[in-house]
């Protein structure tokens, strides 16, 4: 009798185990990156003036690159087995520049209705849409950005919606498909937007949100649904119920945020609204990676430092709408001084080509206001800090041993208007050379149209 | 006590200078290069000493020079100038001085916040009033954009309206960015017209009709100029007599006509118009101008460009390129820079710096935001360069004026030191201050 009970129990256990197997969460990775770094021979860059992105400046140093990675940085490197030496005397080396707010590919050139794919303004919460599905790799803006030293960027949906959809991190390599650019190992992001844009877009349609009250009510509605969705799946996986929940792309994205797998990038201008968005994130238990267009971060820099939230900012844009009216040129420097994560972003196919100049302007404005910021720190605004906000700072964003060999050789101090990127490298491979047309990619769209001399 | 000590020191300094120099400029002429022969008596003087001066005039660049301002004019410029009695002496060694910057395409004083319609007076949606629209009397010099741009080195600008339905936008007015309400320098001194995509959109969807309309309007204008009784003239083209009369000075008095055009053959169509009627034409946008630069130079047409904005966002700007100013300058075309924005209209100096990075000379780049605009908008007898007798509009910079890490330290308009405070600097100072009170309630 006892034996048979034990047998039964074993059977139940076996059957139970057999049943729980299909209840393991599937690890899905649709639209997976097909990017593969090319092999290259080892080489050393010598005598170069280095801003390493990790906070250091070296006036003359060598960098060893092999197997797509930075292998060593130092004054006396062993060059055993290295055939190629790039003497970069008089040149400056920085990490590849990173823009965490770009719409290249989703609002490409030509800028016409048929290419306008960045804002799914048909519902205030479109967490189900992914920017990567609209990225047009032929956008000539990618090539222009590469000539400006940009090696990676985060492509975000627009700000017409409260929750605009997933953003994607790309390597800025010439490619046929989005997936060939997709940054391996980079988490997805989710674009959210505060303030004027969503309430204007939906107010005109006569539906909620038409006010900031409506904005907040709708964020909370979405997060409540996401919490319930997550619970339903967790209950199912835990065997608490046999009812398998239906899959919902919108709630799937939001629940991945709650699980910490997708990072929030939140368009938000005003200081008071940023603090409300922080309160919202605490209500539902998620972390905001960065506020974007944060023109009023200087008013709450201490709070942003405490919450470990980055601010993605312009050097000098202001006044185009009321929520941008209090923008000041010292914003970035003041946020840096408070010890908060500061980022220069572009949101522009022109600005992305000159991120170094925007950082230079912000650095100079700070200095004029008595906030001394070294070039070694300012370079982080356009390298390591955006990488951090995108969750790829363990892979790129600084010139340190073990990181991807993503870097730019400049013909002078990158914080001068007269300096230009001369050569750009991604994973150790040259992708741009100002003096060699073989490394100046042109997209199909540009062929036969732009008539370069 | 403190004050009286300061006063005593000041008197002592003045006495010292009077003793050394007397009350006239030292006439050691090998160092003083230009002086004004106007009487000196009764004037107030400011002597700026020891800066690198980009005169944009005949003196070129002076590596270490002085400028003597007398009332509103440059009295003398050169090296080793002595201070007249009572002059305020400012040590500007290590600094650089340029004429005040001029942006020839703005809506300064017509816009406060772009997205707040009630604060925008630049955008006209009525087709009937186009050429005749004057914005001169509605320019608001108390706008926050005013002090912001001035404290960043902009001293003059052309303010213009835009018309969303007509090919003509109206009359532009030249302003100075002074604090007092005497900001109008030259009212209704330029007319704006559109060609290209936007003109096609306003003309049945095709450039062909836009061009027909433009040609008919200028034929009317020619007939009007020659009409015995202009009040009885009956236009055949689209513009009514009132509007046509407002355009007349373009034909009869060489009033500048600024035309926006972008594609190479659009530019050629406008050159033909300029040649046919001997117009003083300035083409703005002009992204593909480099393709037809010989023809532009031959037509003696000037350009307003922004090569920094180099993205081929439209089919009519496919030939957009960041180095285009270098090609245009080599062809001998007069060049001006505008970013066509108002909130940061002063950023033209960064664009000029980028043009230098792509091959333009520093002097030509600086001329595109100072001297050339003054020449083409008919004020180079007073503005746009620093020479004795010119109005003392200038900026003292803490470094190379085209470098992005450089800031304006002091701006002079009409010889007067301008306030360097703006709403932005007030916000900055409020949040930099740490006095324990809640930030929004600091005074």
Boltz contact constraints between the chains, C-beta under 6 A:
constraints:
  - contact:
      token1: [A, 109]
      token2: [B, 311]
      max_distance: 6.0
  - contact:
      token1: [A, 109]
      token2: [B, 312]
      max_distance: 6.0
  - contact:
      token1: [A, 109]
      token2: [B, 313]
      max_distance: 6.0
  - contact:
      token1: [A, 110]
      token2: [B, 315]
      max_distance: 6.0
  - contact:
      token1: [A, 111]
      token2: [B, 313]
      max_distance: 6.0
  - contact:
      token1: [A, 298]
      token2: [B, 431]
      max_distance: 6.0
  - contact:
      token1: [A, 299]
      token2: [B, 431]
      max_distance: 6.0
  - contact:
      token1: [A, 316]
      token2: [B, 344]
      max_distance: 6.0
  - contact:
      token1: [A, 318]
      token2: [B, 343]
      max_distance: 6.0
  - contact:
      token1: [A, 319]
      token2: [B, 113]
      max_distance: 6.0
  - contact:
      token1: [A, 319]
      token2: [B, 343]
      max_distance: 6.0
  - contact:
      token1: [A, 320]
      token2: [B, 114]
      max_distance: 6.0
  - contact:
      token1: [A, 321]
      token2: [B, 115]
      max_distance: 6.0
  - contact:
      token1: [A, 322]
      token2: [B, 113]
      max_distance: 6.0
  - contact:
      token1: [A, 322]
      token2: [B, 116]
      max_distance: 6.0
  - contact:
      token1: [A, 325]
      token2: [B, 113]
      max_distance: 6.0
  - contact:
      token1: [A, 326]
      token2: [B, 427]
      max_distance: 6.0
  - contact:
      token1: [A, 328]
      token2: [B, 424]
      max_distance: 6.0
  - contact:
      token1: [A, 328]
      token2: [B, 427]
      max_distance: 6.0
  - contact:
      token1: [A, 328]
      token2: [B, 428]
      max_distance: 6.0
  - contact:
      token1: [A, 330]
      token2: [B, 428]
      max_distance: 6.0
  - contact:
      token1: [A, 349]
      token2: [B, 311]
      max_distance: 6.0
  - contact:
      token1: [A, 350]
      token2: [B, 309]
      max_distance: 6.0
  - contact:
      token1: [A, 350]
      token2: [B, 311]
      max_distance: 6.0
  - contact:
      token1: [A, 357]
      token2: [B, 404]
      max_distance: 6.0
  - contact:
      token1: [A, 360]
      token2: [B, 404]
      max_distance: 6.0
  - contact:
      token1: [A, 360]
      token2: [B, 405]
      max_distance: 6.0
  - contact:
      token1: [A, 361]
      token2: [B, 404]
      max_distance: 6.0
  - contact:
      token1: [A, 364]
      token2: [B, 405]
      max_distance: 6.0
  - contact:
      token1: [A, 368]
      token2: [B, 407]
      max_distance: 6.0
  - contact:
      token1: [A, 417]
      token2: [B, 353]
      max_distance: 6.0
  - contact:
      token1: [A, 417]
      token2: [B, 403]
      max_distance: 6.0
  - contact:
      token1: [A, 417]
      token2: [B, 404]
      max_distance: 6.0
  - contact:
      token1: [A, 418]
      token2: [B, 357]
      max_distance: 6.0
  - contact:
      token1: [A, 420]
      token2: [B, 357]
      max_distance: 6.0
  - contact:
      token1: [A, 449]
      token2: [B, 318]
      max_distance: 6.0
  - contact:
      token1: [A, 450]
      token2: [B, 318]
      max_distance: 6.0
  - contact:
      token1: [A, 450]
      token2: [B, 319]
      max_distance: 6.0
  - contact:
      token1: [A, 451]
      token2: [B, 319]
      max_distance: 6.0
